[in-house]
Amino acid sequence: MSGAVSAAIEVRAVEKRFGNVGIIRDLNLSVAKGERHAIIGPNGAGKSTTFNLISGHIAPTSGEVRLNGDLISGLRPFEINRRGLSRSFQVTNVFARMTVWENVRCAVLWATGHRYAFWKNVDSLPEVRERTAQILDDIHLTHRRDVPAGLLTYAEQRELEIGITIASGATVVMLDEPTAGMSHAETDRAVALIRRLTEGKTLVIVEHDMSVVFGLADRISVLVYGHIITSGTPEEIRRDPKVKEAYLGEEAH
Amino acid sequence: MTTAATSTSKMAAEPAGGLRFYGVWLLGILVLIVLPMIFSSGGSLTSFSLIGIAIVFALSYNILLGQTGLLSFGHAVHYGLGGFAACHMMNAVVSHGWPIPLPFIPLFGGLGGLAFAVIIGWVMTKRAGTVFAMISLGIGELVASSSLILRSVFGGESGITTDRTALPKMLGWSFGPQLQVYYLIAFWLVLSAIAMYALTRTPLGRICNAVRDNPERVQFIGYDPHVVRYIAFCFAGFFAGIAGGLAAINFEIANSAYLGAIQSGLVLFSTFIGGTAFFFGPILGAILVTYLQLGLTNLTTAWQLYFGIIFIGIVMYSPGGIAGLLMMHRPLIRAGTLWTVIPSYLVAVVPTVALACGVILAIETVARFSGGDPINLFGIAFIATSPVTWLTAAILVVGGFFVARLAWRRIAEAWDKAATVARDRGYLA
């Protein structure tokens, strides 16, 4: 099964039911290593649920999810995260009372091996400090390092959200609507940021802004009513009549 | 209120800030050494000893409430078990002739509190929020009632007594005099406070804050919030046990009152009134609450009512506690705009004090109506059954309230202006 191992994320026949309601039906998705993969679909198609299923936020009713060939469905979110998958949230989900610096530093601690250590001074860990400073620099928030995250502007919080997500150095990064609610200028900045920070990594992104999707993604999957109706390159997706009917059609007119 | 983390990380970075940081600790130690030389009466030594114990206890509680966001209604369980462990240990040392002097006993109290936390904590900390609060309440009641039933361990109603002077001497100290006990408590207070502060500066301590702010997100940066809560709970249990051990040494007894709901409530009071967002908050709270508890019980039978009023006032108007109130002023001091607020404070003092006096007079009138000593307010005696007293109380309350409200509004306006300037100058986010 060399094909399965080369995929960063492999979702096979996953179903998710809440009671009798099937939110996700027979979901199949394959994301190759190093690929930028966008998931699009109309509202309520189950994009965020798909994210939650892959990242361990909720467990699938049946089917399996593999990360770099290892079965991860049924694992807890932190166990999946430790295996190198990191995700952001659609609704900003930071540590509001802690400073920007502390937010990013917390996200660095596990990956640098400090875990639950209560015998080390957190301020005198050079690799943690350097990596935190580097991430802050990357997300352009160095000048806001001492501000509590809850007091940042919305766009800054979204950038911090991305910073926390990539801080652990995960090889698979999943971003849930990173540009939602941003202005054009902010969106352009965020896309450039995402492009730069996920260089050489596998990226899965849910996005409503089609210019972002078609500008960023190597491959696109279209999710409708909890089922992926097609996957392909942006060009293939653009031409696919099923997609036009199910999704783009509504927005194009 | 969120500047605590900021300032500490800056302190570590700037040598000047570091100097000031160590200066504060050294000053604290100095105060502890000098205090009994200035106030040497037996009464003040007893008070200082109790305050020292209360500070260790409140700081341990804040590991849960302020650092990790866990609201416990049963923290006294660890305090009490620490007390019993210390008493049993002291008696064992005496009867077996072990060479363990008294200053090491609080450590065994800590181990007692820790042992129970290790056993019960994993189940308790599975969930935070209401679930944790309810379980802590249940465990608290369970242990408190068990202590009356399991007589061989807890000694029933009368508790377990001990004699601290029977232990081996250390450096010639018998620990009979209260002064020596005070220094023993002060020593453990400093040791525990430094340890608990250092804990907040570790990777675990930082992640505790993250769990407090957003347990869901913590899972997506590699941490199991359950494990974080559990370790924090164990540390809190350990230091509460040390406080209980100190209390056992101080009173030479441990009984069921140590682990009861009243004790758990008091530590919640102290910590919250002092302020949970800053490390020094619980210290202020423990000093104030213990001092009031000792002072008010002599003055009035309604002392618990005053506690309640203070607590409600803090919860409603200053959820950051006393520490939060004080630290609100820091950006203004830095921006140099504090002086614009001070005059409005001074204006507000008179009507606020009048209002407070009116409330006190009214409460005492009700409390002493059916008999009791006359009310002594600033040397003026009021008779509870006299209409003059009622009228004075009514005038003070109503008049004080209306004038005070105007004055408070002025404070708010002055404050807004000063904060705007501070914001413009970049001292306030």
Contacts between the chains, C-beta under 8 A, distances in Angstrom:
chain1	res1	chain2	res2	distance
A	55	B	220	6.8
A	76	B	219	6.9
A	76	B	224	7.1
A	77	B	219	4.0
A	77	B	220	5.5
A	78	B	218	7.8
A	78	B	219	4.7
A	78	B	220	7.5
A	78	B	222	5.4
A	78	B	223	5.7
A	78	B	224	5.1
A	81	B	219	7.2
A	81	B	220	5.6
A	81	B	221	6.6
A	81	B	222	4.8
A	82	B	222	5.2
A	86	B	220	6.7
A	86	B	221	7.8
A	87	B	220	5.9
A	89	B	217	7.5
A	93	B	214	6.5
A	93	B	216	6.9
A	93	B	217	4.9
A	94	B	214	7.0
A	94	B	217	7.1
A	95	B	209	7.1
A	95	B	210	5.0
A	95	B	213	4.0
A	95	B	214	5.2
A	95	B	217	6.9
A	96	B	213	5.6
A	96	B	214	7.2
A	97	B	2	5.1
A	97	B	209	7.4
A	97	B	212	7.6
A	97	B	213	5.2
A	97	B	277	7.7
A	98	B	2	7.7
A	98	B	5	5.9
A	98	B	209	5.7
A	98	B	210	6.7
A	98	B	213	6.0
A	99	B	2	7.6
A	99	B	5	5.5
A	99	B	6	5.3
A	99	B	9	7.3
A	101	B	9	6.4
A	102	B	5	5.6
A	102	B	9	7.4
A	102	B	206	6.4
A	102	B	209	7.3
A	102	B	210	8.0
A	105	B	206	6.8
A	106	B	206	5.7
A	106	B	207	6.1
A	106	B	209	7.9
A	106	B	210	4.6
A	106	B	218	7.8
A	106	B	221	6.2
A	107	B	221	4.4
A	109	B	203	4.9
A	109	B	206	7.0
A	109	B	207	6.7
A	109	B	221	7.8
A	109	B	222	7.9
A	110	B	221	6.3
A	110	B	222	3.2
A	110	B	223	6.1
A	111	B	222	6.7
A	114	B	203	4.2
A	115	B	203	7.0
A	116	B	203	7.1
A	116	B	204	5.1
A	116	B	207	7.3
A	116	B	223	7.9
A	116	B	227	6.4
A	116	B	228	6.9
A	116	B	231	5.9
A	117	B	202	6.1
A	117	B	203	4.6
A	117	B	204	6.2
A	118	B	199	6.1
A	118	B	202	4.7
A	118	B	203	7.5
A	118	B	204	4.1
A	118	B	205	7.1
A	118	B	231	7.0
A	118	B	235	7.5
A	119	B	202	6.9
A	120	B	202	5.8
A	120	B	203	6.2
A	121	B	198	7.4
A	121	B	201	5.5
A	121	B	202	6.7
A	122	B	201	5.7
A	122	B	202	5.7
A	122	B	203	5.3
A	122	B	205	7.2
A	122	B	206	5.4
A	123	B	9	6.5
A	123	B	12	4.0
A	123	B	13	7.8
A	123	B	201	6.4
A	124	B	12	7.8
A	125	B	203	7.8
A	146	B	6	4.4
A	146	B	9	7.5
A	146	B	10	7.1
A	147	B	429	4.7
A	148	B	2	4.0
A	148	B	6	7.8
A	148	B	429	6.7
A	150	B	2	7.5
A	151	B	2	7.8
A	151	B	429	4.5
A	164	B	217	7.6
A	164	B	221	6.7
A	165	B	220	7.9
A	167	B	221	7.4
A	168	B	221	6.3
A	168	B	222	6.2
